[in-house]
Amino acid sequence: MKTPFASREKFEEIAARYGTPIYVYDERGIRENARRLNRAFSWNPGYKEYFAVKATPTPKILKILKEEGCGVDCSSLTELMMSERCGFSGNEIMFSSNETPEADMKKARELGAYINLDDYTHVKFLNDLCGIPETVCCRFNPGGVFSVANQIMDNPRDAKYGMTRGQMKSAYRDLLALGAKSFGIHAFLVSNAIFNEYYPMMARQLFELAVELHRATGAHIEFVNLSGGIGIPYYPDQLSPNIDIIAAGVREAYNEVLVPAGMGDVRIFTELGRYMLGPYGCLLTRAIHEKHIYKEYIGVDACACNLMRPAMYGAYHHITVLGKEDAPHDHLYDVVGSLCENNDKFAIDRELPEIDTGDLLVIHDTGAHGHAMGYNYNGKLRSAEVLLKEDGSTELIRRAETPDDYFATMIF
Ligand SMILES: *Cc1c(COP(=O)(O)O)cnc(C)c1O
């Protein structure tokens, strides 16, 4: 069973004070999880998590993670600008982009960020644009499928990202000739992996590649970036990945592959997004209508513009009807938003307790790739975000959009 991170009373208080729909984040959960991650990887002295800004681009969240020792992973100009304004600089910033516009690349270079090149042609692109920094990272795509115990987990061959093995070697050679002194290797092969084998298996592949590239080109490998992809249990019957087991698995591969090759100084980096924030944010919404036609519908004041994952991916998000946790879940509902789009459904045929207009619903696990993916279709406005602090008080960390925000770019 999934339980919300705050009490019904606290959520009622938040709804009364700030209105709904609203995103609520749990500062304690975020900090404890970040500490758990850093502890698990503390065997590697150079370890650093670069939080994937795209997952939760909210300054207060970035600052909390900075206090916990994390850097940021940016993918665009505005994410770089936001990170700069939050106090991140130089090697606290990873720039993992693809099909990179010139202005974005220039900004990353200006900030002294680690630049992660997505393609072989980007070596020349970067060099012509603003020169090659001392340390450069290249993104690897091994092709094929990524499977665990004969089960296909994802399909790198169909992914647009990264370079082939041969291109990695050529890129390293060219970069060395252009003055690069040390290197990173990056790959992202599986999204939302809730099995513990993902990082250790990929790490081993990347460590082997690191040894191969070092031997073939003489390049000094400074870091291996395992990127994002560790998942969270969206379904109540799923188990959370165990970060201690995952980190120990990476350590074993490190000791077996890198250390014997004399590369025991390689730093491990991660760019987790979902794992860092997903469970520590929820979307609080109120039931405002009920409708009985061929199915039973509950209309809520949030819509897919506030949380796109169910509409876009058919993603499951657990729902708790506050105050009715123990009531029999004997109603079958579609919980829907107000968009003129029939995919605007937070739940389809979901067994829930009887919902009355006015009930508050917690949509779980929306702390990452939630508010961030919001949009303005149908003229809908994105909601506010509030932080539930460790002392139990609340702080508005993003105001809701207003009609003026919506009209700001329009030319009448
Ligand atoms: C999206 C992304 C991440 C974060 O992914 P999660 O699934 O949230 O962990 C990290 N690195 C890169 C390059 C990404 O595109």
PDBQT file of the ligand as one rigid body, heavy atoms in Angstrom, charges set to zero:
ROOT
HETATM    1  C1  LIG A 501      16.307  12.504 -18.738  1.00  0.00    +0.000 C 
HETATM    2  C2  LIG A 501      17.752  12.380 -18.511  1.00  0.00    +0.000 A 
HETATM    3  C3  LIG A 501      18.256  12.057 -17.244  1.00  0.00    +0.000 A 
HETATM    4  C4  LIG A 501      17.376  11.738 -16.076  1.00  0.00    +0.000 C 
HETATM    5  O1  LIG A 501      16.610  10.627 -16.322  1.00  0.00    +0.000 OA
HETATM    6  P1  LIG A 501      15.740   9.938 -15.158  1.00  0.00    +0.000 P 
HETATM    7  O2  LIG A 501      14.987   8.885 -15.876  1.00  0.00    +0.000 OA
HETATM    8  O3  LIG A 501      14.860  11.001 -14.604  1.00  0.00    +0.000 OA
HETATM    9  O4  LIG A 501      16.696   9.421 -14.154  1.00  0.00    +0.000 OA
HETATM   10  C5  LIG A 501      19.624  12.010 -17.093  1.00  0.00    +0.000 A 
HETATM   11  N1  LIG A 501      20.473  12.267 -18.114  1.00  0.00    +0.000 NA
HETATM   12  C6  LIG A 501      20.026  12.580 -19.347  1.00  0.00    +0.000 A 
HETATM   13  C7  LIG A 501      21.004  12.856 -20.420  1.00  0.00    +0.000 C 
HETATM   14  C8  LIG A 501      18.663  12.643 -19.590  1.00  0.00    +0.000 A 
HETATM   15  O5  LIG A 501      18.222  12.925 -20.816  1.00  0.00    +0.000 OA
ENDROOT
TORSDOF 0
